């Protein structure tokens, strides 16, 4: 078995600056590494995100195509989804406004820079808390 120290997605995006700005200003990520071709963000030991420019020579051919934003949703659990929605409003395209679901979650969905779908959730049923 492989013993991992960290797990994080690296998204290949056209605009590193917009991705960095969105996730640092809206979600409070810190910049751990920042170059003109790669940005690595961390959030208090809880989450990490990497962003890489397309067609970078350090990567093999199969890892050079830009992210197509299909089939991936990145979820963030928060204490207050309505407050989070107000923070995101104006910074991302709203795909679905806040809604309480029958399974005990309240959430909203946005399209962040780079095409990443972000689902911001609050468990309104305490038995669903991830912690």
mmCIF file of the C-alpha atoms, coordinates in Angstrom:
data_MODEL
# 
_entry.id   MODEL 
# 
loop_
_atom_site.group_PDB 
_atom_site.id 
_atom_site.type_symbol 
_atom_site.label_atom_id 
_atom_site.label_alt_id 
_atom_site.label_comp_id 
_atom_site.label_asym_id 
_atom_site.label_entity_id 
_atom_site.label_seq_id 
_atom_site.pdbx_PDB_ins_code 
_atom_site.Cartn_x 
_atom_site.Cartn_y 
_atom_site.Cartn_z 
_atom_site.occupancy 
_atom_site.B_iso_or_equiv 
_atom_site.pdbx_formal_charge 
_atom_site.auth_seq_id 
_atom_site.auth_comp_id 
_atom_site.auth_asym_id 
_atom_site.auth_atom_id 
_atom_site.pdbx_PDB_model_num 
ATOM 1   C CA . UNK A 1 1   ? 0.000   0.000  0.000   1.00 0.00 ? 1   UNK A CA 1 
ATOM 2   C CA . UNK A 1 2   ? 1.222   3.510  -0.806  1.00 0.00 ? 2   UNK A CA 1 
ATOM 3   C CA . UNK A 1 3   ? 1.441   5.780  2.228   1.00 0.00 ? 3   UNK A CA 1 
ATOM 4   C CA . UNK A 1 4   ? 0.410   9.236  1.074   1.00 0.00 ? 4   UNK A CA 1 
ATOM 5   C CA . UNK A 1 5   ? 1.334   12.524 2.734   1.00 0.00 ? 5   UNK A CA 1 
ATOM 6   C CA . UNK A 1 6   ? -1.139  14.673 0.815   1.00 0.00 ? 6   UNK A CA 1 
ATOM 7   C CA . UNK A 1 7   ? -3.758  14.528 -1.896  1.00 0.00 ? 7   UNK A CA 1 
ATOM 8   C CA . UNK A 1 8   ? -4.638  17.388 -4.218  1.00 0.00 ? 8   UNK A CA 1 
ATOM 9   C CA . UNK A 1 9   ? -5.968  17.893 -7.722  1.00 0.00 ? 9   UNK A CA 1 
ATOM 10  C CA . UNK A 1 10  ? -3.958  19.856 -10.268 1.00 0.00 ? 10  UNK A CA 1 
ATOM 11  C CA . UNK A 1 11  ? -6.154  21.557 -12.836 1.00 0.00 ? 11  UNK A CA 1 
ATOM 12  C CA . UNK A 1 12  ? -4.693  22.669 -16.140 1.00 0.00 ? 12  UNK A CA 1 
ATOM 13  C CA . UNK A 1 13  ? -6.145  26.145 -16.738 1.00 0.00 ? 13  UNK A CA 1 
ATOM 14  C CA . UNK A 1 14  ? -5.583  29.059 -19.083 1.00 0.00 ? 14  UNK A CA 1 
ATOM 15  C CA . UNK A 1 15  ? -5.635  31.786 -16.413 1.00 0.00 ? 15  UNK A CA 1 
ATOM 16  C CA . UNK A 1 16  ? -3.595  31.049 -13.300 1.00 0.00 ? 16  UNK A CA 1 
ATOM 17  C CA . UNK A 1 17  ? -4.049  34.581 -11.952 1.00 0.00 ? 17  UNK A CA 1 
ATOM 18  C CA . UNK A 1 18  ? -7.865  34.385 -11.984 1.00 0.00 ? 18  UNK A CA 1 
ATOM 19  C CA . UNK A 1 19  ? -7.871  30.971 -10.297 1.00 0.00 ? 19  UNK A CA 1 
ATOM 20  C CA . UNK A 1 20  ? -5.418  32.148 -7.642  1.00 0.00 ? 20  UNK A CA 1 
ATOM 21  C CA . UNK A 1 21  ? -7.405  35.333 -7.014  1.00 0.00 ? 21  UNK A CA 1 
ATOM 22  C CA . UNK A 1 22  ? -10.731 33.512 -6.686  1.00 0.00 ? 22  UNK A CA 1 
ATOM 23  C CA . UNK A 1 23  ? -9.576  30.807 -4.288  1.00 0.00 ? 23  UNK A CA 1 
ATOM 24  C CA . UNK A 1 24  ? -7.448  33.133 -2.132  1.00 0.00 ? 24  UNK A CA 1 
ATOM 25  C CA . UNK A 1 25  ? -9.956  35.987 -1.918  1.00 0.00 ? 25  UNK A CA 1 
ATOM 26  C CA . UNK A 1 26  ? -13.202 34.013 -1.733  1.00 0.00 ? 26  UNK A CA 1 
ATOM 27  C CA . UNK A 1 27  ? -12.180 30.825 0.108   1.00 0.00 ? 27  UNK A CA 1 
ATOM 28  C CA . UNK A 1 28  ? -9.125  32.066 2.013   1.00 0.00 ? 28  UNK A CA 1 
ATOM 29  C CA . UNK A 1 29  ? -6.528  29.749 0.493   1.00 0.00 ? 29  UNK A CA 1 
ATOM 30  C CA . UNK A 1 30  ? -2.876  30.666 1.040   1.00 0.00 ? 30  UNK A CA 1 
ATOM 31  C CA . UNK A 1 31  ? -0.355  30.614 -1.779  1.00 0.00 ? 31  UNK A CA 1 
ATOM 32  C CA . UNK A 1 32  ? 2.295   27.954 -1.103  1.00 0.00 ? 32  UNK A CA 1 
ATOM 33  C CA . UNK A 1 33  ? 4.027   28.109 -4.504  1.00 0.00 ? 33  UNK A CA 1 
ATOM 34  C CA . UNK A 1 34  ? 3.592   30.656 -7.279  1.00 0.00 ? 34  UNK A CA 1 
ATOM 35  C CA . UNK A 1 35  ? 5.285   30.786 -10.678 1.00 0.00 ? 35  UNK A CA 1 
ATOM 36  C CA . UNK A 1 36  ? 4.167   31.883 -14.118 1.00 0.00 ? 36  UNK A CA 1 
ATOM 37  C CA . UNK A 1 37  ? 3.329   28.253 -14.960 1.00 0.00 ? 37  UNK A CA 1 
ATOM 38  C CA . UNK A 1 38  ? 2.099   26.690 -11.663 1.00 0.00 ? 38  UNK A CA 1 
ATOM 39  C CA . UNK A 1 39  ? 0.270   27.886 -8.544  1.00 0.00 ? 39  UNK A CA 1 
ATOM 40  C CA . UNK A 1 40  ? -0.203  25.714 -5.447  1.00 0.00 ? 40  UNK A CA 1 
ATOM 41  C CA . UNK A 1 41  ? -2.775  26.763 -2.852  1.00 0.00 ? 41  UNK A CA 1 
ATOM 42  C CA . UNK A 1 42  ? -3.371  25.433 0.658   1.00 0.00 ? 42  UNK A CA 1 
ATOM 43  C CA . UNK A 1 43  ? -6.208  25.945 3.110   1.00 0.00 ? 43  UNK A CA 1 
ATOM 44  C CA . UNK A 1 44  ? -5.219  25.413 6.728   1.00 0.00 ? 44  UNK A CA 1 
ATOM 45  C CA . UNK A 1 45  ? -4.060  21.836 6.283   1.00 0.00 ? 45  UNK A CA 1 
ATOM 46  C CA . UNK A 1 46  ? -7.564  20.883 5.140   1.00 0.00 ? 46  UNK A CA 1 
ATOM 47  C CA . UNK A 1 47  ? -7.388  21.310 1.377   1.00 0.00 ? 47  UNK A CA 1 
ATOM 48  C CA . UNK A 1 48  ? -4.893  21.864 -1.413  1.00 0.00 ? 48  UNK A CA 1 
ATOM 49  C CA . UNK A 1 49  ? -5.344  22.876 -5.048  1.00 0.00 ? 49  UNK A CA 1 
ATOM 50  C CA . UNK A 1 50  ? -2.837  23.119 -7.863  1.00 0.00 ? 50  UNK A CA 1 
ATOM 51  C CA . UNK A 1 51  ? -3.196  25.025 -11.116 1.00 0.00 ? 51  UNK A CA 1 
ATOM 52  C CA . UNK A 1 52  ? -0.930  24.472 -14.120 1.00 0.00 ? 52  UNK A CA 1 
ATOM 53  C CA . UNK A 1 53  ? -0.798  26.228 -17.492 1.00 0.00 ? 53  UNK A CA 1 
ATOM 54  C CA . UNK A 1 54  ? -1.531  24.133 -20.592 1.00 0.00 ? 54  UNK A CA 1 
ATOM 55  C CA . UNK A 1 55  ? 1.302   22.836 -22.749 1.00 0.00 ? 55  UNK A CA 1 
ATOM 56  C CA . UNK A 1 56  ? 4.022   23.259 -20.154 1.00 0.00 ? 56  UNK A CA 1 
ATOM 57  C CA . UNK A 1 57  ? 7.211   21.452 -21.254 1.00 0.00 ? 57  UNK A CA 1 
ATOM 58  C CA . UNK A 1 58  ? 7.716   19.889 -17.813 1.00 0.00 ? 58  UNK A CA 1 
ATOM 59  C CA . UNK A 1 59  ? 4.658   17.705 -18.371 1.00 0.00 ? 59  UNK A CA 1 
ATOM 60  C CA . UNK A 1 60  ? 4.179   14.706 -20.685 1.00 0.00 ? 60  UNK A CA 1 
ATOM 61  C CA . UNK A 1 61  ? 1.850   15.189 -23.656 1.00 0.00 ? 61  UNK A CA 1 
ATOM 62  C CA . UNK A 1 62  ? -1.173  13.648 -21.895 1.00 0.00 ? 62  UNK A CA 1 
ATOM 63  C CA . UNK A 1 63  ? -0.844  16.169 -19.046 1.00 0.00 ? 63  UNK A CA 1 
ATOM 64  C CA . UNK A 1 64  ? -0.780  19.283 -21.202 1.00 0.00 ? 64  UNK A CA 1 
ATOM 65  C CA . UNK A 1 65  ? -4.394  19.681 -22.280 1.00 0.00 ? 65  UNK A CA 1 
ATOM 66  C CA . UNK A 1 66  ? -6.557  22.245 -20.497 1.00 0.00 ? 66  UNK A CA 1 
ATOM 67  C CA . UNK A 1 67  ? -9.206  21.064 -18.019 1.00 0.00 ? 67  UNK A CA 1 
ATOM 68  C CA . UNK A 1 68  ? -12.553 20.641 -19.797 1.00 0.00 ? 68  UNK A CA 1 
ATOM 69  C CA . UNK A 1 69  ? -14.707 21.184 -16.686 1.00 0.00 ? 69  UNK A CA 1 
ATOM 70  C CA . UNK A 1 70  ? -16.813 18.076 -17.232 1.00 0.00 ? 70  UNK A CA 1 
ATOM 71  C CA . UNK A 1 71  ? -17.488 15.423 -14.647 1.00 0.00 ? 71  UNK A CA 1 
ATOM 72  C CA . UNK A 1 72  ? -15.832 17.065 -11.624 1.00 0.00 ? 72  UNK A CA 1 
ATOM 73  C CA . UNK A 1 73  ? -17.327 18.989 -8.716  1.00 0.00 ? 73  UNK A CA 1 
ATOM 74  C CA . UNK A 1 74  ? -15.134 20.273 -5.915  1.00 0.00 ? 74  UNK A CA 1 
ATOM 75  C CA . UNK A 1 75  ? -17.079 20.522 -2.625  1.00 0.00 ? 75  UNK A CA 1 
ATOM 76  C CA . UNK A 1 76  ? -16.420 22.806 0.319   1.00 0.00 ? 76  UNK A CA 1 
ATOM 77  C CA . UNK A 1 77  ? -18.257 22.244 3.590   1.00 0.00 ? 77  UNK A CA 1 
ATOM 78  C CA . UNK A 1 78  ? -18.958 25.456 5.512   1.00 0.00 ? 78  UNK A CA 1 
ATOM 79  C CA . UNK A 1 79  ? -20.690 26.459 8.740   1.00 0.00 ? 79  UNK A CA 1 
ATOM 80  C CA . UNK A 1 80  ? -23.093 28.910 7.069   1.00 0.00 ? 80  UNK A CA 1 
ATOM 81  C CA . UNK A 1 81  ? -23.917 28.410 3.399   1.00 0.00 ? 81  UNK A CA 1 
ATOM 82  C CA . UNK A 1 82  ? -25.946 31.617 3.112   1.00 0.00 ? 82  UNK A CA 1 
ATOM 83  C CA . UNK A 1 83  ? -23.050 33.732 4.362   1.00 0.00 ? 83  UNK A CA 1 
ATOM 84  C CA . UNK A 1 84  ? -20.720 31.876 1.981   1.00 0.00 ? 84  UNK A CA 1 
ATOM 85  C CA . UNK A 1 85  ? -23.117 32.579 -0.879  1.00 0.00 ? 85  UNK A CA 1 
ATOM 86  C CA . UNK A 1 86  ? -22.937 36.316 -0.183  1.00 0.00 ? 86  UNK A CA 1 
ATOM 87  C CA . UNK A 1 87  ? -19.125 36.100 -0.248  1.00 0.00 ? 87  UNK A CA 1 
ATOM 88  C CA . UNK A 1 88  ? -19.119 34.299 -3.607  1.00 0.00 ? 88  UNK A CA 1 
ATOM 89  C CA . UNK A 1 89  ? -21.773 36.461 -5.265  1.00 0.00 ? 89  UNK A CA 1 
ATOM 90  C CA . UNK A 1 90  ? -20.105 38.647 -7.896  1.00 0.00 ? 90  UNK A CA 1 
ATOM 91  C CA . UNK A 1 91  ? -16.957 36.490 -8.008  1.00 0.00 ? 91  UNK A CA 1 
ATOM 92  C CA . UNK A 1 92  ? -18.302 33.476 -9.898  1.00 0.00 ? 92  UNK A CA 1 
ATOM 93  C CA . UNK A 1 93  ? -21.142 32.408 -12.146 1.00 0.00 ? 93  UNK A CA 1 
ATOM 94  C CA . UNK A 1 94  ? -24.005 31.097 -10.012 1.00 0.00 ? 94  UNK A CA 1 
ATOM 95  C CA . UNK A 1 95  ? -25.155 27.727 -11.349 1.00 0.00 ? 95  UNK A CA 1 
ATOM 96  C CA . UNK A 1 96  ? -27.650 26.996 -8.560  1.00 0.00 ? 96  UNK A CA 1 
ATOM 97  C CA . UNK A 1 97  ? -28.605 29.351 -5.696  1.00 0.00 ? 97  UNK A CA 1 
ATOM 98  C CA . UNK A 1 98  ? -28.801 28.117 -2.093  1.00 0.00 ? 98  UNK A CA 1 
ATOM 99  C CA . UNK A 1 99  ? -31.280 25.298 -1.645  1.00 0.00 ? 99  UNK A CA 1 
ATOM 100 C CA . UNK A 1 100 ? -32.086 22.943 1.220   1.00 0.00 ? 100 UNK A CA 1 
ATOM 101 C CA . UNK A 1 101 ? -32.234 19.321 0.109   1.00 0.00 ? 101 UNK A CA 1 
ATOM 102 C CA . UNK A 1 102 ? -34.405 16.591 1.630   1.00 0.00 ? 102 UNK A CA 1 
ATOM 103 C CA . UNK A 1 103 ? -31.289 14.593 2.613   1.00 0.00 ? 103 UNK A CA 1 
ATOM 104 C CA . UNK A 1 104 ? -30.186 17.249 5.122   1.00 0.00 ? 104 UNK A CA 1 
ATOM 105 C CA . UNK A 1 105 ? -27.858 19.546 3.196   1.00 0.00 ? 105 UNK A CA 1 
ATOM 106 C CA . UNK A 1 106 ? -28.161 23.152 2.168   1.00 0.00 ? 106 UNK A CA 1 
ATOM 107 C CA . UNK A 1 107 ? -25.911 24.081 -0.746  1.00 0.00 ? 107 UNK A CA 1 
ATOM 108 C CA . UNK A 1 108 ? -25.233 26.186 -3.811  1.00 0.00 ? 108 UNK A CA 1 
ATOM 109 C CA . UNK A 1 109 ? -23.176 25.596 -6.946  1.00 0.00 ? 109 UNK A CA 1 
ATOM 110 C CA . UNK A 1 110 ? -20.912 28.026 -8.814  1.00 0.00 ? 110 UNK A CA 1 
ATOM 111 C CA . UNK A 1 111 ? -18.590 27.889 -11.793 1.00 0.00 ? 111 UNK A CA 1 
ATOM 112 C CA . UNK A 1 112 ? -15.222 29.188 -10.615 1.00 0.00 ? 112 UNK A CA 1 
ATOM 113 C CA . UNK A 1 113 ? -12.440 30.505 -12.850 1.00 0.00 ? 113 UNK A CA 1 
ATOM 114 C CA . UNK A 1 114 ? -10.838 27.679 -14.774 1.00 0.00 ? 114 UNK A CA 1 
ATOM 115 C CA . UNK A 1 115 ? -14.224 26.042 -15.260 1.00 0.00 ? 115 UNK A CA 1 
ATOM 116 C CA . UNK A 1 116 ? -14.186 24.227 -11.919 1.00 0.00 ? 116 UNK A CA 1 
ATOM 117 C CA . UNK A 1 117 ? -17.637 23.535 -10.505 1.00 0.00 ? 117 UNK A CA 1 
ATOM 118 C CA . UNK A 1 118 ? -17.709 24.325 -6.798  1.00 0.00 ? 118 UNK A CA 1 
ATOM 119 C CA . UNK A 1 119 ? -20.483 23.002 -4.545  1.00 0.00 ? 119 UNK A CA 1 
ATOM 120 C CA . UNK A 1 120 ? -20.599 24.825 -1.213  1.00 0.00 ? 120 UNK A CA 1 
ATOM 121 C CA . UNK A 1 121 ? -22.472 22.769 1.366   1.00 0.00 ? 121 UNK A CA 1 
ATOM 122 C CA . UNK A 1 122 ? -23.744 23.055 4.905   1.00 0.00 ? 122 UNK A CA 1 
ATOM 123 C CA . UNK A 1 123 ? -25.038 20.009 6.707   1.00 0.00 ? 123 UNK A CA 1 
ATOM 124 C CA . UNK A 1 124 ? -28.292 21.075 8.319   1.00 0.00 ? 124 UNK A CA 1 
ATOM 125 C CA . UNK A 1 125 ? -28.726 17.554 9.702   1.00 0.00 ? 125 UNK A CA 1 
ATOM 126 C CA . UNK A 1 126 ? -25.880 17.157 12.237  1.00 0.00 ? 126 UNK A CA 1 
ATOM 127 C CA . UNK A 1 127 ? -25.690 13.399 11.631  1.00 0.00 ? 127 UNK A CA 1 
ATOM 128 C CA . UNK A 1 128 ? -24.191 14.207 8.199   1.00 0.00 ? 128 UNK A CA 1 
ATOM 129 C CA . UNK A 1 129 ? -21.202 16.224 9.483   1.00 0.00 ? 129 UNK A CA 1 
ATOM 130 C CA . UNK A 1 130 ? -17.926 15.021 7.962   1.00 0.00 ? 130 UNK A CA 1 
ATOM 131 C CA . UNK A 1 131 ? -15.914 15.883 11.068  1.00 0.00 ? 131 UNK A CA 1 
# 
